[in-house]
Amino acid sequence: MAAAAPDGPSCYICLDEGPDDAGKPLVRDCSCRGDAAGFAHLSCIIKYAEQKSIQAEDSINAFCQAWEICPNCNQSFQNQLSLDLTSAFVSFADKARGYDAENSTWEGMKEMIALKSKIKAIISFVRDRVINNINLVMEGKMLSEKLLSMVDQMKKDLKMNRWEHMPSDSYEYRHNKMLCVDFEAFGYSLIGKFMILGREKESLKTALPYFEKARIIYNLFGMDENSKLMENDMNMARKLYLSSETGLLENARFIYENNTESVGSASEVTIQSGLDYAELLKKSRRGIEAEQLVMKLASGSRRVHGLAHNCTVRADLILEYFKVRFVVVMMPDKLGIGLGLGKEFQALRYENDGLISVVTGPITNPRRGDNERIFHVASDLIHPTPGTPVICHGLINASHLNGKVGDVRAFHKNGRLAVHFEDESQKPASVKPENLRIVFDLPTGG
């Protein structure tokens, strides 16, 4: 979501502080930091980008850069701002025909460049969200198919069927490579990616031939790394196709590890898939692993992308929620003060050497903090909810578990709690609530 402008900033293009002539406010959604840097009117960015594209001559990067990259932080525009700018880019490219009438090949490239920019914005937007926008996924697939159709038409118009056999330093070979690699292989791979996003079984199966077509093109031009990426995507599609719904956690782990290996741990793609994996870990009551993974991802995103980046914002929100320690109070509300058997609260801290737990609640859904109160409750009367990190203490018969950290996984009917330990060499144990203490601050982990 584009950041709302605080008091004081001005548009870095027109220098005005208020809204533009249409009443639209200043926007910023990139990696610019601080209270003033990087804000501009959408209309001003569009005018600026149009001028840069007109001046681009026949350079693909120069033609699209101002539509995709913030000139202040040199990082990509994001989210809705990116969608708005690339939509305007497509409209501009359609109108821009005629600026270079003497260079018909470049004329034909303009709309393809803008379409590619729009497709990249869509795949980034839908990939970064747990629930995909089906209309955008369909639009992205449709635009990818349109791009492939335009590539095919250019090949026919220029009679390019033998150009891959020309000398590698010839114009024909270089143009053919650019067209095939930057647009044709891109189009095939993106159709496959949009199909994977849907996660429907038939779509996953149908995605494979598109990745294979892209892989063949990369192999044709000796682009081994790109070919390997397509093989990874094909393996991912096969794994998702063969898996059942119960395999969602394993699938998420596979996607995260695959992205880490393919594009690096600092990539937006990797961070977002890691956050998806962490959320499924949390739902599986593996709270320690989930929280430590998000700490790692949030730290990396802040360092590489900045505090305002959508990856960082999402990671920080998830981490804030994961660090909440929920408990159930196991005492009747005889005084009518808000405590009640089985009600859920948030544990805040311990007092009196851990004998007293300070909690706030009871927690409602949706949560309303203004209706909650602070209570001091005997620690042996609270049960940490499943997924909460705990540490064992005071055990006599199983004293070897004292000091061991683990997750609560379940409540047992005998009043004990099932604990699975961080040290996987330790078998799960059934522990009384009075022998557990909540771990409020976890170490960062590996």
VEXTORMI-228282 format. One record per atom (N, C-alpha, C): x, y, z. Coordinates in steps of 0.05 Angstrom, whole numbers, padded with zeros to 5 digits, always signed. Layout:
BEGIN
XYZ
...
This chain:
BEGIN
+00017-00024+00000
+00000+00000+00000
+00018+00025+00000
+00012+00044-00018
+00028+00068-00019
+00027+00084+00006
+00049+00095+00015
+00050+00110+00040
+00036+00136+00037
+00020+00144+00057
+00007+00170+00057
+00028+00191+00065
+00026+00214+00052
+00047+00234+00056
+00043+00247+00084
+00064+00249+00100
+00062+00264+00125
+00062+00293+00120
+00057+00309+00141
+00058+00338+00137
+00086+00347+00129
+00087+00364+00108
+00113+00375+00101
+00125+00366+00075
+00122+00341+00066
+00137+00333+00042
+00125+00346+00017
+00141+00347-00003
+00132+00358-00029
+00138+00339-00051
+00126+00342-00073
+00131+00326-00097
+00159+00332-00107
+00175+00311-00110
+00203+00315-00118
+00205+00324-00148
+00182+00324-00162
+00183+00332-00190
+00173+00360-00194
+00148+00366-00184
+00137+00393-00187
+00141+00411-00163
+00150+00399-00140
+00157+00412-00115
+00133+00422-00100
+00108+00417-00110
+00084+00425-00095
+00079+00406-00071
+00068+00417-00049
+00063+00401-00026
+00035+00388-00026
+00016+00401-00038
-00011+00392-00037
-00018+00372-00058
-00044+00366-00062
-00052+00348-00083
-00047+00359-00111
-00049+00342-00131
-00046+00352-00158
-00072+00365-00168
-00072+00373-00193
-00096+00387-00204
-00121+00371-00203
-00118+00344-00203
-00142+00327-00201
-00150+00320-00173
-00135+00332-00153
-00141+00327-00125
-00128+00302-00114
-00110+00290-00129
-00097+00265-00120
-00073+00272-00102
-00070+00257-00080
-00049+00264-00061
-00022+00254-00070
-00001+00263-00055
+00026+00252-00059
+00026+00222-00053
+00043+00207-00067
+00045+00179-00061
+00074+00171-00060
+00079+00149-00046
+00106+00137-00045
+00103+00107-00039
+00115+00091-00056
+00115+00062-00050
+00139+00050-00065
+00162+00053-00051
+00187+00043-00062
+00204+00036-00038
+00230+00042-00038
+00247+00037-00015
+00258+00063-00003
+00247+00086-00011
+00255+00111+00000
+00249+00112+00030
+00266+00125+00045
+00262+00126+00074
+00260+00155+00083
+00250+00159+00107
+00248+00186+00119
+00221+00198+00114
+00216+00221+00125
+00190+00234+00124
+00186+00251+00099
+00206+00255+00083
+00203+00273+00060
+00212+00261+00033
+00230+00242+00034
+00242+00232+00009
+00223+00214-00007
+00223+00218-00033
+00210+00199-00051
+00180+00204-00056
+00168+00224-00045
+00140+00230-00049
+00136+00245-00076
+00115+00238-00090
+00109+00251-00115
+00079+00247-00122
+00069+00263-00140
+00042+00258-00151
+00044+00237-00172
+00025+00219-00173
+00024+00198-00193
+00025+00211-00221
+00010+00233-00225
+00009+00246-00251
+00036+00257-00258
+00051+00267-00239
+00078+00278-00244
+00097+00255-00252
+00096+00233-00238
+00113+00210-00245
+00107+00201-00274
+00082+00200-00281
+00074+00192-00308
+00086+00211-00329
+00083+00237-00324
+00094+00257-00343
+00124+00254-00345
+00137+00251-00323
+00166+00248-00322
+00174+00223-00338
+00160+00201-00333
+00167+00175-00347
+00162+00177-00377
+00141+00192-00384
+00136+00195-00413
+00159+00210-00427
+00169+00231-00414
+00191+00246-00426
+00216+00229-00428
+00221+00213-00407
+00245+00195-00408
+00242+00174-00430
+00218+00164-00434
+00214+00144-00455
+00218+00156-00482
+00208+00180-00486
+00211+00194-00512
+00240+00198-00519
+00256+00204-00498
+00285+00209-00502
+00301+00183-00504
+00288+00160-00501
+00303+00134-00499
+00315+00124-00524
+00308+00136-00547
+00317+00126-00573
+00310+00096-00576
+00329+00079-00578
+00322+00050-00582
+00333+00033-00559
+00335+00044-00535
+00345+00029-00512
+00321+00019-00496
+00319-00007-00493
+00297-00020-00478
+00298-00011-00449
+00321-00012-00436
+00323-00005-00408
+00315+00024-00403
+00324+00043-00421
+00317+00071-00417
+00288+00076-00423
+00276+00060-00441
+00248+00064-00447
+00229+00057-00424
+00237+00037-00408
+00219+00028-00387
+00228+00036-00359
+00252+00045-00355
+00263+00048-00328
+00247+00068-00311
+00239+00090-00322
+00225+00111-00306
+00198+00101-00297
+00187+00081-00311
+00160+00070-00303
+00163+00049-00281
+00187+00038-00278
+00190+00016-00259
+00207+00023-00235
+00226+00042-00238
+00246+00047-00217
+00244+00075-00206
+00244+00078-00180
+00244+00104-00167
+00272+00117-00172
+00273+00141-00182
+00299+00154-00188
+00314+00163-00163
+00301+00162-00140
+00313+00170-00115
+00328+00147-00101
+00314+00125-00097
+00326+00102-00083
+00336+00081-00102
+00329+00084-00128
+00337+00065-00149
+00327+00037-00143
+00304+00035-00130
+00290+00009-00125
+00263+00010-00139
+00252-00014-00142
+00226-00016-00157
+00203-00003-00143
+00185+00010-00159
+00159+00017-00148
+00144-00009-00141
+00125-00007-00122
+00112-00031-00112
+00082-00028-00111
+00069-00051-00107
+00041-00052-00101
+00023-00037-00121
+00003-00023-00110
-00016-00009-00128
-00003+00012-00145
+00017+00026-00134
+00031+00046-00149
+00044+00034-00174
+00057+00011-00170
+00069-00002-00193
+00048-00010-00214
+00025-00020-00205
+00004-00028-00224
-00006-00003-00239
-00010+00019-00224
-00020+00044-00237
+00000+00054-00258
+00025+00054-00251
+00046+00065-00269
+00049+00047-00294
+00049+00021-00290
+00052+00004-00314
+00028+00004-00331
+00004+00008-00319
-00020+00011-00336
-00018+00036-00353
-00008+00058-00341
-00004+00083-00356
+00018+00078-00377
+00038+00062-00371
+00059+00056-00390
+00048+00042-00415
+00030+00023-00411
+00018+00009-00433
+00003+00028-00451
-00013+00046-00438
-00028+00066-00454
-00009+00085-00469
+00013+00093-00456
+00032+00111-00469
+00045+00097-00493
+00053+00072-00489
+00067+00057-00510
+00049+00054-00535
+00023+00051-00530
+00005+00048-00553
+00003+00075-00568
+00003+00097-00553
+00002+00123-00566
+00029+00132-00578
+00051+00120-00568
+00078+00128-00576
+00086+00119-00603
+00070+00103-00616
+00077+00094-00643
+00078+00119-00662
+00100+00121-00676
+00103+00144-00694
+00126+00162-00687
+00136+00161-00662
+00159+00177-00654
+00184+00169-00670
+00185+00143-00677
+00209+00133-00691
+00200+00118-00716
+00186+00132-00733
+00175+00119-00757
+00196+00107-00775
+00221+00118-00775
+00242+00108-00792
+00254+00081-00781
+00248+00076-00755
+00258+00051-00743
+00235+00033-00736
+00225+00019-00756
+00200+00003-00753
+00203-00019-00733
+00227-00030-00731
+00231-00052-00711
+00228-00041-00683
+00240-00018-00677
+00237-00006-00651
+00208+00002-00645
+00194+00012-00666
+00166+00018-00663
+00150-00006-00653
+00156-00029-00665
+00142-00053-00658
+00148-00064-00630
+00171-00055-00619
+00180-00065-00593
+00166-00050-00570
+00157-00026-00575
+00148-00009-00553
+00126-00021-00536
+00105-00031-00550
+00083-00042-00535
+00091-00068-00521
+00109-00083-00533
+00118-00107-00520
+00134-00101-00494
+00150-00080-00495
+00165-00071-00471
+00146-00064-00448
+00125-00048-00455
+00106-00039-00435
+00089-00063-00425
+00081-00081-00442
+00067-00105-00433
+00083-00121-00413
+00109-00124-00420
+00126-00139-00401
+00128-00125-00374
+00130-00099-00374
+00131-00084-00350
+00105-00088-00333
+00082-00087-00346
+00057-00091-00333
+00055-00119-00322
+00063-00139-00337
+00062-00167-00328
+00079-00171-00303
+00103-00159-00303
+00120-00161-00280
+00107-00149-00255
+00094-00126-00259
+00080-00113-00236
+00058-00131-00226
+00043-00144-00243
+00021-00161-00235
+00032-00186-00220
+00052-00199-00231
+00062-00223-00217
+00073-00216-00190
+00086-00193-00187
+00096-00184-00161
+00073-00179-00142
+00052-00166-00151
+00030-00158-00135
+00015-00183-00124
+00009-00202-00142
-00007-00225-00133
+00010-00245-00118
+00036-00247-00125
+00053-00265-00111
+00057-00257-00082
+00056-00231-00076
+00062-00222-00049
+00038-00224-00030
+00016-00235-00040
-00008-00236-00023
-00017-00265-00019
-00025-00271+00006
-00033-00298+00013
-00057-00307-00004
-00076-00288-00007
-00100-00293-00023
-00096-00278-00049
-00093-00293-00071
-00088-00280-00097
-00113-00267-00108
-00110-00245-00122
-00131-00232-00137
-00135-00247-00163
-00157-00263-00165
-00161-00280-00188
-00163-00264-00214
-00175-00240-00212
-00178-00224-00236
-00151-00214-00246
-00133-00207-00228
-00106-00199-00236
-00090-00222-00247
-00094-00246-00235
-00080-00270-00246
-00089-00275-00274
-00115-00273-00279
-00126-00277-00306
-00116-00256-00325
-00114-00231-00316
-00104-00209-00333
-00075-00214-00340
-00059-00222-00320
-00031-00227-00325
-00027-00249-00345
-00042-00270-00343
-00041-00293-00362
-00049-00283-00390
-00070-00267-00392
-00079-00257-00417
-00059-00239-00430
-00046-00221-00414
-00026-00203-00425
-00001-00219-00434
+00006-00240-00420
+00028-00257-00428
+00023-00270-00455
-00002-00280-00458
-00009-00292-00484
-00009-00271-00506
-00017-00247-00500
-00016-00225-00520
+00013-00219-00527
+00030-00219-00508
+00059-00214-00513
+00070-00235-00532
+00063-00260-00527
+00073-00282-00544
+00063-00279-00572
+00038-00270-00575
+00026-00266-00601
+00041-00244-00616
+00048-00223-00602
+00063-00201-00615
+00091-00210-00623
+00104-00226-00606
+00130-00237-00613
+00128-00253-00639
+00108-00271-00640
+00104-00288-00664
+00100-00271-00689
+00084-00249-00686
+00078-00232-00709
+00104-00218-00718
+00120-00208-00699
+00145-00195-00707
+00164-00215-00721
+00165-00239-00712
+00181-00259-00726
+00172-00264-00754
+00146-00264-00758
+00136-00267-00786
+00141-00243-00803
+00137-00219-00791
+00141-00194-00807
+00170-00191-00816
+00189-00199-00798
+00217-00196-00804
+00230-00221-00817
+00212-00241-00821
+00222-00267-00833
+00247-00277-00818
+00243-00282-00792
+00265-00288-00774
+00270-00318-00770
+00257-00335-00786
+00258-00364-00780
+00286-00376-00781
+00306-00363-00793
+00333-00374-00794
+00353-00356-00779
+00344-00336-00765
+00362-00317-00754
+00380-00328-00731
+00370-00349-00718
+00387-00361-00696
+00412-00375-00707
+00412-00379-00734
+00436-00392-00746
+00456-00372-00757
+00450-00347-00755
+00468-00326-00765
+00492-00323-00746
+00514-00310-00755
+00537-00306-00737
+00528-00292-00711
+00540-00299-00689
+00532-00289-00663
+00536-00259-00660
+00554-00247-00676
+00558-00218-00674
+00541-00203-00695
+00524-00216-00709
+00507-00203-00729
+00483-00190-00716
+00472-00170-00729
+00448-00156-00719
+00425-00177-00717
+00423-00194-00738
+00400-00213-00738
+00401-00232-00714
+00425-00242-00708
+00427-00261-00686
+00421-00247-00659
+00432-00223-00656
+00429-00208-00631
+00400-00200-00627
+00387-00191-00648
+00358-00183-00646
+00341-00208-00640
+00347-00230-00653
+00331-00254-00648
+00335-00264-00620
+00359-00263-00609
+00364-00271-00582
+00349-00253-00562
+00351-00227-00567
+00336-00209-00549
+00306-00214-00549
+00295-00218-00573
+00266-00223-00575
+00258-00249-00562
+00274-00270-00567
+00268-00296-00557
+00271-00298-00526
+00293-00287-00517
+00300-00289-00488
+00283-00269-00471
+00284-00244-00479
+00271-00223-00463
+00241-00223-00464
+00230-00233-00486
+00201-00232-00489
+00187-00259-00492
+00198-00276-00510
+00184-00301-00515
+00187-00320-00491
+00212-00325-00482
+00216-00342-00459
+00203-00330-00434
+00205-00304-00431
+00192-00290-00409
+00162-00296-00409
+00149-00293-00432
+00120-00298-00434
+00113-00326-00427
+00128-00345-00437
+00122-00373-00431
+00125-00378-00401
+00146-00369-00389
+00151-00374-00360
+00130-00361-00343
+00121-00337-00351
+00101-00323-00335
+00074-00336-00336
+00066-00346-00359
+00041-00361-00361
+00043-00385-00341
+00066-00399-00341
+00069-00421-00322
+00066-00411-00293
+00078-00388-00287
+00077-00378-00259
+00049-00370-00252
+00034-00358-00270
+00006-00351-00264
-00011-00376-00259
-00005-00397-00273
-00019-00422-00269
-00013-00434-00242
+00013-00432-00234
+00020-00442-00207
+00006-00427-00185
+00003-00401-00189
-00010-00384-00168
-00038-00393-00163
-00052-00404-00183
-00079-00413-00179
-00080-00439-00162
-00059-00455-00162
-00057-00479-00147
-00078-00500-00153
-00093-00496-00175
-00112-00517-00183
-00097-00539-00197
-00105-00564-00192
-00090-00587-00200
-00085-00587-00231
-00106-00582-00246
-00102-00583-00275
-00084-00561-00285
-00086-00537-00272
-00069-00514-00280
-00040-00521-00275
-00035-00534-00252
-00007-00541-00245
+00004-00560-00266
-00012-00579-00276
-00003-00597-00296
+00002-00583-00322
-00016-00564-00329
-00014-00550-00354
+00010-00530-00354
+00019-00522-00331
+00041-00503-00329
+00067-00514-00339
+00070-00541-00337
+00096-00553-00344
+00105-00548-00373
+00087-00551-00393
+00097-00546-00421
+00106-00517-00425
+00095-00498-00411
+00104-00470-00414
+00132-00466-00403
+00137-00477-00379
+00164-00476-00369
+00184-00490-00387
+00175-00513-00398
+00193-00528-00416
+00199-00512-00441
+00180-00498-00452
+00185-00481-00476
+00205-00459-00470
+00202-00447-00446
+00221-00426-00438
+00249-00438-00434
+00250-00462-00422
+00276-00475-00418
+00290-00481-00444
+00275-00490-00464
+00287-00496-00490
+00299-00471-00503
+00285-00449-00500
+00296-00424-00511
+00322-00416-00497
+00322-00418-00471
+00347-00411-00456
+00370-00429-00463
+00363-00455-00467
+00384-00474-00475
+00395-00467-00503
+00377-00459-00521
+00385-00452-00548
+00406-00430-00549
+00404-00412-00530
+00423-00390-00529
+00444-00393-00507
+00447-00417-00496
+00468-00423-00477
+00465-00409-00450
+00440-00403-00442
+00435-00389-00417
+00429-00410-00395
+00450-00422-00384
+00447-00444-00366
+00433-00437-00340
+00438-00413-00329
+00426-00406-00304
+00396-00402-00307
+00388-00389-00329
+00359-00386-00334
+00346-00413-00338
+00359-00431-00353
+00349-00457-00357
+00345-00472-00331
+00364-00469-00312
+00362-00482-00286
+00338-00471-00271
+00332-00445-00273
+00309-00433-00260
+00283-00446-00270
+00282-00450-00296
+00258-00463-00308
+00255-00492-00298
+00278-00506-00295
+00277-00533-00284
+00266-00533-00255
+00275-00513-00240
+00265-00510-00212
+00235-00505-00212
+00226-00487-00230
+00197-00482-00231
+00181-00507-00240
+00193-00522-00258
+00179-00547-00266
+00178-00567-00243
+00200-00569-00228
+00199-00587-00205
+00179-00578-00184
+00177-00551-00181
+00157-00541-00162
+00129-00548-00171
+00123-00544-00197
+00096-00550-00207
+00090-00580-00204
+00110-00597-00210
+00105-00626-00207
+00099-00633-00177
+00115-00621-00159
+00111-00627-00131
+00084-00618-00121
+00076-00594-00129
+00050-00584-00121
+00027-00601-00134
+00031-00610-00158
+00011-00626-00172
+00008-00653-00157
+00029-00665-00148
+00028-00691-00136
+00019-00690-00107
+00021-00667-00094
+00015-00665-00066
-00014-00663-00061
-00022-00669-00036
-00050-00666-00028
-00052-00641-00011
-00076-00635-00002
-00080-00611+00014
-00064-00612+00041
-00060-00637+00051
-00046-00640+00076
-00016-00633+00073
-00007-00631+00048
+00021-00625+00044
+00027-00596+00040
+00009-00578+00048
+00013-00549+00044
+00039-00539+00058
+00044-00549+00083
+00067-00540+00097
+00093-00548+00083
+00093-00573+00074
+00117-00583+00060
+00121-00568+00034
+00099-00562+00020
+00100-00547-00005
+00112-00519+00000
+00102-00506+00021
+00112-00479+00027
+00142-00480+00034
+00151-00500+00049
+00179-00503+00055
+00195-00507+00029
+00185-00524+00012
+00199-00529-00014
+00202-00503-00030
+00180-00488-00032
+00180-00463-00048
+00200-00443-00036
+00200-00441-00009
+00218-00422+00004
+00247-00430-00001
+00253-00455+00003
+00281-00465+00000
+00289-00463-00030
+00270-00469-00048
+00276-00467-00076
+00282-00439-00084
+00267-00420-00074
+00271-00391-00080
+00298-00382-00068
+00304-00391-00044
+00330-00383-00032
+00353-00392-00049
+00352-00416-00059
+00373-00426-00076
+00374-00413-00103
+00350-00407-00114
+00349-00397-00142
+00355-00367-00144
+00343-00351-00126
+00346-00321-00129
+00358-00308-00105
+00366-00323-00084
+00379-00312-00061
+00361-00305-00038
+00372-00304-00014
+00356-00300+00010
+00345-00271+00012
+00358-00252-00001
+00349-00224+00001
+00328-00217-00019
+00321-00235-00038
+00301-00229-00058
+00274-00225-00046
+00258-00206-00058
+00230-00203-00049
+00215-00229-00051
+00220-00244-00072
+00206-00269-00077
+00211-00288-00054
+00237-00290-00046
+00244-00309-00024
+00232-00300+00002
+00234-00274+00008
+00223-00264+00034
+00193-00269+00036
+00179-00264+00014
+00150-00268+00015
+00143-00297+00018
+00157-00315+00003
+00151-00343+00006
+00159-00354+00034
+00180-00342+00045
+00188-00349+00073
+00167-00341+00093
+00154-00318+00089
+00133-00309+00107
+00109-00327+00104
+00102-00336+00079
+00080-00355+00076
+00086-00381+00091
+00111-00390+00089
+00119-00415+00103
+00117-00411+00133
+00125-00388+00143
+00124-00383+00172
+00095-00382+00182
+00077-00371+00167
+00049-00371+00176
+00038-00399+00177
+00046-00416+00159
+00036-00444+00161
+00050-00459+00184
+00075-00453+00190
+00088-00464+00213
+00073-00457+00239
+00065-00431+00240
+00050-00422+00264
+00023-00437+00266
+00009-00440+00244
-00016-00454+00244
-00012-00484+00252
+00012-00494+00247
+00018-00522+00254
+00028-00523+00283
+00027-00501+00298
+00035-00500+00326
+00065-00502+00330
+00080-00496+00310
+00109-00495+00312
+00118-00466+00315
+00111-00455+00338
+00114-00426+00342
+00143-00417+00343
+00160-00433+00355
+00189-00424+00357
+00201-00422+00329
+00198-00443+00313
+00209-00443+00286
+00197-00420+00270
+00171-00416+00272
+00158-00395+00257
+00168-00367+00265
+00170-00362+00291
+00178-00335+00300
+00207-00330+00293
+00225-00350+00296
+00253-00345+00290
+00257-00341+00260
+00241-00355+00243
+00244-00350+00214
+00235-00322+00207
+00213-00312+00219
+00204-00285+00213
+00224-00264+00223
+00236-00269+00246
+00257-00251+00256
+00280-00248+00235
+00288-00271+00225
+00309-00272+00205
+00301-00257+00180
+00277-00262+00170
+00267-00250+00145
+00263-00220+00149
+00252-00212+00172
+00247-00183+00177
+00274-00168+00178
+00293-00180+00192
+00319-00167+00194
+00332-00163+00167
+00331-00184+00150
+00343-00182+00124
+00329-00162+00106
+00302-00161+00108
+00286-00143+00092
+00291-00114+00099
+00294-00109+00126
+00300-00081+00134
+00327-00072+00124
+00346-00091+00125
+00373-00084+00117
+00375-00079+00087
+00362-00096+00071
+00365-00094+00042
+00344-00075+00029
+00319-00077+00038
+00298-00062+00024
+00288-00038+00039
+00294-00035+00065
+00285-00011+00080
+00260-00016+00096
+00255+00002+00114
+00232-00001+00133
+00205+00001+00119
+00203+00017+00097
+00177+00022+00085
+00170+00002+00063
+00188-00016+00057
+00183-00035+00035
+00161-00055+00044
+00145-00063+00024
+00122-00081+00031
+00131-00107+00044
+00154-00118+00036
+00165-00142+00049
+00170-00137+00079
+00182-00114+00085
+00189-00108+00113
+00164-00102+00129
+00145-00087+00117
+00120-00081+00131
+00105-00107+00138
+00103-00125+00119
+00089-00150+00124
+00104-00167+00145
+00130-00168+00143
+00146-00184+00162
+00143-00173+00190
+00144-00146+00193
+00141-00134+00220
+00114-00139+00232
+00093-00138+00215
+00066-00143+00225
+00063-00172+00234
+00073-00190+00219
+00072-00219+00226
+00087-00224+00252
+00111-00212+00254
+00128-00216+00278
+00114-00204+00302
+00102-00181+00299
+00087-00169+00322
+00065-00188+00332
+00051-00201+00314
+00030-00219+00322
+00041-00245+00334
+00063-00255+00321
+00075-00280+00331
+00086-00277+00360
+00094-00253+00367
+00106-00248+00393
+00086-00246+00416
+00060-00245+00408
+00039-00244+00429
+00037-00272+00441
+00037-00274+00467
+00035-00299+00481
+00007-00303+00493
-00009-00320+00480
-00036-00325+00488
-00037-00347+00509
-00055-00343+00529
-00059-00363+00550
-00088-00366+00556
-00095-00389+00568
-00122-00394+00577
-00122-00395+00607
-00139-00379+00620
-00141-00378+00649
-00160-00401+00659
-00149-00418+00676
-00164-00441+00685
-00175-00437+00713
-00192-00416+00716
-00204-00411+00742
-00232-00399+00737
-00252-00406+00754
-00279-00394+00751
-00279-00365+00759
-00297-00350+00747
-00299-00321+00753
-00320-00317+00775
-00312-00325+00800
-00331-00324+00822
-00338-00295+00830
-00319-00277+00824
-00323-00249+00832
-00336-00232+00810
-00339-00243+00786
-00351-00228+00764
-00334-00205+00755
-00307-00209+00755
-00289-00187+00748
-00278-00190+00720
-00286-00210+00705
-00277-00213+00678
-00260-00238+00674
-00249-00250+00695
-00235-00275+00693
-00256-00297+00690
-00250-00318+00675
-00270-00339+00671
-00256-00364+00662
-00266-00387+00670
-00255-00413+00662
-00254-00416+00632
-00230-00419+00621
-00227-00424+00593
-00226-00400+00576
-00227-00376+00587
-00225-00351+00571
-00195-00347+00563
-00192-00334+00540
-00165-00329+00529
-00155-00301+00536
-00130-00300+00545
-00117-00275+00552
-00090-00273+00538
-00078-00249+00540
-00051-00246+00531
-00033-00243+00555
-00013-00261+00557
+00007-00259+00579
+00026-00236+00573
+00032-00219+00593
+00049-00197+00590
+00077-00201+00602
+00077-00212+00627
+00102-00216+00641
+00097-00233+00666
+00119-00240+00679
+00117-00254+00705
+00125-00235+00727
+00114-00239+00751
+00122-00224+00775
+00126-00244+00798
+00139-00234+00819
+00143-00251+00843
+00157-00277+00836
+00180-00275+00822
+00196-00298+00814
+00180-00318+00798
+00162-00309+00782
+00147-00327+00764
+00122-00339+00776
+00116-00333+00802
+00093-00345+00814
+00067-00331+00805
+00069-00306+00796
+00046-00291+00787
+00049-00284+00758
+00028-00288+00743
+00028-00280+00714
+00010-00256+00711
+00021-00236+00697
+00006-00212+00691
-00006-00216+00663
-00033-00214+00661
-00046-00219+00636
-00066-00197+00630
-00073-00194+00604
-00093-00174+00596
-00114-00188+00580
-00139-00180+00583
-00161-00193+00569
-00188-00189+00584
-00207-00206+00580
-00206-00228+00561
-00207-00218+00532
-00196-00235+00514
-00192-00228+00486
-00217-00235+00471
-00228-00216+00456
-00251-00221+00439
-00242-00223+00410
-00260-00232+00393
-00255-00234+00364
-00277-00219+00349
-00271-00196+00336
-00245-00184+00334
-00236-00171+00360
-00210-00169+00363
-00199-00160+00389
-00204-00130+00392
-00212-00123+00417
-00217-00094+00424
-00202-00089+00450
-00179-00076+00447
-00162-00071+00470
-00175-00053+00491
-00193-00035+00483
-00206-00017+00503
-00224-00031+00522
-00232-00056+00516
-00250-00072+00533
-00234-00091+00551
-00207-00091+00549
-00191-00110+00564
-00181-00097+00590
-00176-00115+00610
-00165-00106+00635
-00140-00122+00642
-00124-00111+00660
-00100-00124+00670
-00107-00140+00695
-00098-00165+00696
-00103-00183+00719
-00076-00195+00727
-00074-00202+00753
-00052-00217+00764
-00063-00244+00773
-00052-00265+00761
-00063-00292+00765
-00040-00310+00773
-00046-00329+00791
-00026-00349+00798
-00018-00365+00773
+00008-00367+00769
+00019-00378+00744
+00010-00407+00739
+00004-00422+00761
-00004-00450+00756
-00033-00452+00747
-00047-00429+00745
-00074-00428+00735
-00077-00419+00706
-00054-00415+00693
-00056-00407+00665
-00043-00429+00648
-00055-00434+00625
-00045-00454+00605
-00037-00439+00580
-00011-00440+00573
-00003-00428+00547
-00018-00443+00524
-00027-00428+00505
-00042-00440+00482
-00023-00454+00463
-00033-00473+00447
-00016-00488+00428
+00000-00468+00410
+00026-00474+00407
+00043-00458+00391
+00059-00438+00407
+00054-00436+00433
+00068-00417+00450
+00095-00429+00459
+00117-00414+00457
+00143-00423+00467
+00143-00424+00498
+00153-00446+00509
+00155-00450+00538
+00182-00462+00545
+00188-00460+00571
+00213-00472+00581
+00205-00488+00606
+00216-00512+00609
+00210-00529+00632
+00226-00521+00656
+00214-00524+00680
+00228-00518+00705
+00215-00534+00727
+00230-00540+00748
+00219-00553+00772
+00212-00582+00769
+00220-00594+00747
+00214-00623+00743
+00233-00639+00760
+00222-00660+00773
+00238-00678+00790
+00244-00704+00776
+00223-00718+00767
+00228-00744+00754
+00240-00741+00726
+00235-00719+00714
+00246-00714+00687
+00264-00689+00688
+00281-00688+00708
+00298-00664+00713
+00316-00657+00689
+00321-00677+00672
+00338-00671+00648
+00324-00652+00629
+00297-00648+00632
+00283-00630+00615
+00283-00601+00625
+00291-00597+00650
+00291-00570+00661
+00310-00552+00644
+00300-00529+00636
+00316-00511+00619
+00313-00516+00590
+00298-00537+00582
+00293-00543+00554
+00269-00526+00544
+00273-00515+00520
+00253-00498+00508
+00238-00514+00486
+00212-00509+00485
+00195-00523+00465
+00169-00509+00460
+00153-00520+00442
+00126-00509+00437
+00105-00526+00451
+00085-00512+00461
+00060-00526+00469
+00046-00535+00444
+00039-00560+00442
+00026-00570+00418
-00004-00577+00423
-00011-00584+00448
-00038-00593+00454
-00044-00593+00483
-00070-00591+00491
-00079-00595+00518
-00087-00624+00521
-00078-00637+00543
-00087-00664+00549
-00110-00663+00569
-00127-00684+00568
-00150-00685+00586
-00142-00686+00615
-00118-00696+00621
-00110-00697+00649
-00098-00671+00660
-00101-00650+00644
-00092-00624+00652
-00063-00617+00645
-00049-00637+00634
-00022-00632+00625
-00021-00620+00597
+00002-00611+00589
+00006-00599+00563
+00027-00615+00547
+00021-00620+00522
+00040-00634+00505
+00061-00614+00495
+00086-00619+00500
+00108-00601+00493
+00127-00616+00474
+00132-00603+00451
+00152-00613+00432
+00176-00595+00433
+00200-00606+00437
+00223-00590+00444
+00238-00581+00419
+00251-00558+00423
+00268-00546+00402
+00291-00565+00395
+00302-00578+00416
+00322-00598+00412
+00309-00624+00403
+00311-00630+00378
+00296-00653+00367
+00305-00679+00378
+00328-00680+00391
+00337-00705+00403
+00320-00712+00428
+00306-00693+00439
+00289-00697+00462
+00261-00706+00453
+00251-00727+00464
+00224-00736+00457
+00203-00717+00468
+00180-00714+00455
+00158-00697+00466
+00151-00707+00494
+00141-00688+00511
+00134-00695+00538
+00107-00683+00545
+00094-00696+00565
+00069-00686+00576
+00075-00673+00603
+00072-00646+00605
+00082-00631+00627
+00059-00616+00641
+00060-00615+00668
+00040-00599+00683
+00045-00569+00679
+00023-00553+00679
+00026-00525+00674
+00045-00511+00694
+00045-00520+00719
+00063-00507+00739
+00092-00512+00734
+00098-00531+00716
+00126-00537+00709
+00135-00524+00683
+00118-00505+00673
+00125-00491+00649
+00124-00461+00653
+00143-00447+00640
+00143-00418+00640
+00143-00409+00611
+00128-00388+00605
+00127-00377+00578
+00154-00364+00572
+00164-00368+00547
+00187-00354+00537
+00178-00329+00521
+00182-00306+00533
+00172-00281+00519
+00191-00272+00497
+00217-00277+00500
+00236-00267+00480
+00253-00290+00471
+00250-00298+00446
+00266-00319+00434
+00292-00309+00423
+00313-00325+00423
+00337-00317+00409
+00332-00317+00379
+00348-00303+00364
+00344-00300+00335
+00344-00327+00321
+00360-00346+00329
+00362-00372+00316
+00381-00370+00293
+00382-00393+00277
+00401-00395+00255
+00392-00380+00231
